[in-house]
Amino acid sequence: MRLERLRLLLPPLLTLLFGISEASHPCDQISGSYNDWSSNAISKEVVVVGGGIAGLAAMKTFMENQVPNAVLLEAQDYLGGRVKTHREGSILVEDGAEWINGGSSNRLYGLAQSLGFLTQPLQTSDYDWRTKTSEGDDANAAGYDVANEVFNECEEDSVKINYRETGYGQCYLDRFPNWYDNGLTSPDEKAAWENYLHMWVLKDTGTNTWMDVSGRDADHFTDWGEDKWNQWSQGFDALTNHLKSSIPQNNIKTSTPVCKIFWDSDPVGKVLVVTATQEAYLADYVLVTASVGHLKDRHFQLFDPPLPSNYQNNLNNIELGVADKVQLGWQEPWWDTTQKKPLNLHIIFKNFNLPAEQSWLYGIMEFLSIHQQTNMLQAFVTGDKARQMENMSSEEVKEHLLSHLRRVTGQDVPEPTLFRRTQWEKNVWMKGSYNSYIPVTGDAAGLTSREPLAKPISNSQGVKVIHWAGEHTSNTRYGTVDGAMDSGETAAFAIIDDMDTYY
Ligand SMILES: Cc1cc2nc3c(=O)[nH]c(=O)nc-3n(C[C@H](O)[C@H](O)[C@H](O)COP(=O)(O)OP(=O)(O)OC[C@H]3O[C@@H](n4cnc5c(N)ncnc54)[C@H](O)[C@@H]3O)c2cc1C
């Protein structure tokens, strides 16, 4: 009897506490019409949906520009969204964003520096750097150099521009075979290094194949050249705390999922927002910053009336990739007990002979010690392989990783003292991690940039009541924290401008 009650209680508890869904959604219990909820609604100038970096940056902007009657509603029990730092013992890991890409060109570089939290990247020579086959043999490290060169060339805007009509992966396919033949004498490793490069690219896109992303979409992205790999020394959540510090506590509500947005039902043109906690807010404007994964999944249930068909089409034509992390920590670095350098282990697969249940490991091209910690390793797994991993038990995932590491290194890898894996796709408030991308089919269907996704929606009185922010609405820095932050500020200023016009 007790077990049966636990079985019934567990799914909603998991969803509310960790956003992990089994079957039902926390918003499924919310019903009722505009009239049922409007009488007890609390009046607000603005409701911000979502407390990731976009939502927090928007709230900070409202607070600093005399819009005090704004509230931020966050579904989960923490702020930061895809910025999520975890500390355990002496180890610090990031479930989400990790790097300040682009060096000092990135606004977060200067911010982290001014807050005293900027780390400079380690050099390759600081690492115990290895190239191995999945079966434990040494691999020709020159294969890595070719993959690296092709990777960097295809990142350049002048190159990307030639891949507007095809999947972005064509750029790599056009270059890798000849470059490899010209530079190397290990023909038996050629296919394995090409596969390595493919997995490397997927680590950026979160897609199933490198042909999924439209070249035209990639062409909009502002790339500041070869990555500099700076980090937040005390964890990326220093940014969350920095933004939060400008917002009074009363203006933020966590564990408060927004379930319904009645955006064209109010006689004087306001928007009614209803939460899973049975609260209602009547706002002049609503700024939606939920991930595009959540919006794709739930917009039919969330918006009443449904969103205009052109906006729905745009949501259909953008996707959110899945990139998960697996993280292992030990008291001591077992790979090198004397020098204690961090490890950078690159793996190529010449044979694909793992048992079917371990096939998700084919997606891992690298284990890397992160955050200058010499006693931990992290790897990315993406697309369908990430989905496969998310659906296994944590114990199974750990066992697969340990046997893989033992085979590849030939070393006696001890049980880790820390083991974690992310499940971004299972999280009902995310439904993915990064990149948001326009697939080749989306581009063909007419969505060629993010601008339409950032465009506000007007009610029948012609007031732009629904505004959008979030990484997926940034045309030039989608998939990044700085892009999310920019988008939140831009949308907040647009609302402030509209306030001056209408009120
Ligand atoms: C594994 C991983 C690694 C990454 N690495 C990097 C990196 O190295 N560098 C980098 O710049 N970027 C990186 N990113 C991307 C970066 O984290 C995101 O682009 C950015 O944080 C997105 O911020 P956002 O505010 O747009 O969205 P989110 O962070 O997704 O915030 C949206 C918020 O809305 C909430 N929400 C959703 N639905 C509702 C609802 N109905 N009601 C209320 N709240 C709701 C969610 O819980 C969430 O908190 C990474 C992301 C991941 C997942």
PDBQT file of the ligand as one rigid body, heavy atoms in Angstrom, charges set to zero:
ROOT
HETATM    1  C1  LIG A 601      25.039  21.596 -21.340  1.00  0.00    +0.000 C 
HETATM    2  C2  LIG A 601      25.063  23.025 -21.766  1.00  0.00    +0.000 A 
HETATM    3  C3  LIG A 601      26.260  23.646 -22.029  1.00  0.00    +0.000 A 
HETATM    4  C4  LIG A 601      26.290  24.969 -22.448  1.00  0.00    +0.000 A 
HETATM    5  N1  LIG A 601      27.489  25.585 -22.643  1.00  0.00    +0.000 NA
HETATM    6  C5  LIG A 601      27.529  26.910 -22.905  1.00  0.00    +0.000 A 
HETATM    7  C6  LIG A 601      28.751  27.605 -22.891  1.00  0.00    +0.000 A 
HETATM    8  O1  LIG A 601      29.798  27.017 -22.624  1.00  0.00    +0.000 OA
HETATM    9  N2  LIG A 601      28.743  28.942 -23.157  1.00  0.00    +0.000 N 
HETATM   10  C7  LIG A 601      27.577  29.614 -23.433  1.00  0.00    +0.000 A 
HETATM   11  O2  LIG A 601      27.620  30.829 -23.664  1.00  0.00    +0.000 OA
HETATM   12  N3  LIG A 601      26.388  28.973 -23.446  1.00  0.00    +0.000 NA
HETATM   13  C8  LIG A 601      26.330  27.644 -23.173  1.00  0.00    +0.000 A 
HETATM   14  N4  LIG A 601      25.141  26.996 -23.113  1.00  0.00    +0.000 N 
HETATM   15  C9  LIG A 601      23.921  27.692 -23.549  1.00  0.00    +0.000 C 
HETATM   16  C10 LIG A 601      23.370  28.633 -22.485  1.00  0.00    +0.000 C 
HETATM   17  O3  LIG A 601      23.341  27.988 -21.253  1.00  0.00    +0.000 OA
HETATM   18  C11 LIG A 601      21.970  29.067 -22.885  1.00  0.00    +0.000 C 
HETATM   19  O4  LIG A 601      21.966  29.610 -24.196  1.00  0.00    +0.000 OA
HETATM   20  C12 LIG A 601      21.401  30.145 -21.948  1.00  0.00    +0.000 C 
HETATM   21  O5  LIG A 601      21.685  29.880 -20.606  1.00  0.00    +0.000 OA
HETATM   22  C13 LIG A 601      19.905  30.212 -22.178  1.00  0.00    +0.000 C 
HETATM   23  O6  LIG A 601      19.319  31.155 -21.332  1.00  0.00    +0.000 OA
HETATM   24  P1  LIG A 601      17.777  31.518 -21.501  1.00  0.00    +0.000 P 
HETATM   25  O7  LIG A 601      17.437  32.467 -20.436  1.00  0.00    +0.000 OA
HETATM   26  O8  LIG A 601      17.507  31.890 -22.909  1.00  0.00    +0.000 OA
HETATM   27  O9  LIG A 601      17.010  30.136 -21.321  1.00  0.00    +0.000 OA
HETATM   28  P2  LIG A 601      16.914  29.076 -20.027  1.00  0.00    +0.000 P 
HETATM   29  O10 LIG A 601      18.202  29.092 -19.360  1.00  0.00    +0.000 OA
HETATM   30  O11 LIG A 601      16.400  27.865 -20.653  1.00  0.00    +0.000 OA
HETATM   31  O12 LIG A 601      15.843  29.786 -19.130  1.00  0.00    +0.000 OA
HETATM   32  C14 LIG A 601      14.466  29.615 -19.324  1.00  0.00    +0.000 C 
HETATM   33  C15 LIG A 601      13.820  29.453 -17.962  1.00  0.00    +0.000 C 
HETATM   34  O13 LIG A 601      12.423  29.373 -18.141  1.00  0.00    +0.000 OA
HETATM   35  C16 LIG A 601      11.900  28.449 -17.220  1.00  0.00    +0.000 C 
HETATM   36  N5  LIG A 601      10.590  28.035 -17.719  1.00  0.00    +0.000 N 
HETATM   37  C17 LIG A 601      10.317  27.253 -18.792  1.00  0.00    +0.000 A 
HETATM   38  N6  LIG A 601       8.997  27.119 -18.931  1.00  0.00    +0.000 NA
HETATM   39  C18 LIG A 601       8.416  27.841 -17.939  1.00  0.00    +0.000 A 
HETATM   40  C19 LIG A 601       7.063  28.088 -17.562  1.00  0.00    +0.000 A 
HETATM   41  N7  LIG A 601       6.044  27.585 -18.251  1.00  0.00    +0.000 N 
HETATM   42  N8  LIG A 601       6.833  28.857 -16.468  1.00  0.00    +0.000 NA
HETATM   43  C20 LIG A 601       7.865  29.402 -15.766  1.00  0.00    +0.000 A 
HETATM   44  N9  LIG A 601       9.158  29.192 -16.080  1.00  0.00    +0.000 NA
HETATM   45  C21 LIG A 601       9.425  28.422 -17.169  1.00  0.00    +0.000 A 
HETATM   46  C22 LIG A 601      12.943  27.355 -17.187  1.00  0.00    +0.000 C 
HETATM   47  O14 LIG A 601      12.848  26.565 -16.017  1.00  0.00    +0.000 OA
HETATM   48  C23 LIG A 601      14.242  28.169 -17.245  1.00  0.00    +0.000 C 
HETATM   49  O15 LIG A 601      14.730  28.466 -15.959  1.00  0.00    +0.000 OA
HETATM   50  C24 LIG A 601      25.083  25.681 -22.643  1.00  0.00    +0.000 A 
HETATM   51  C25 LIG A 601      23.864  25.060 -22.347  1.00  0.00    +0.000 A 
HETATM   52  C26 LIG A 601      23.849  23.757 -21.899  1.00  0.00    +0.000 A 
HETATM   53  C27 LIG A 601      22.532  23.129 -21.543  1.00  0.00    +0.000 C 
ENDROOT
TORSDOF 0
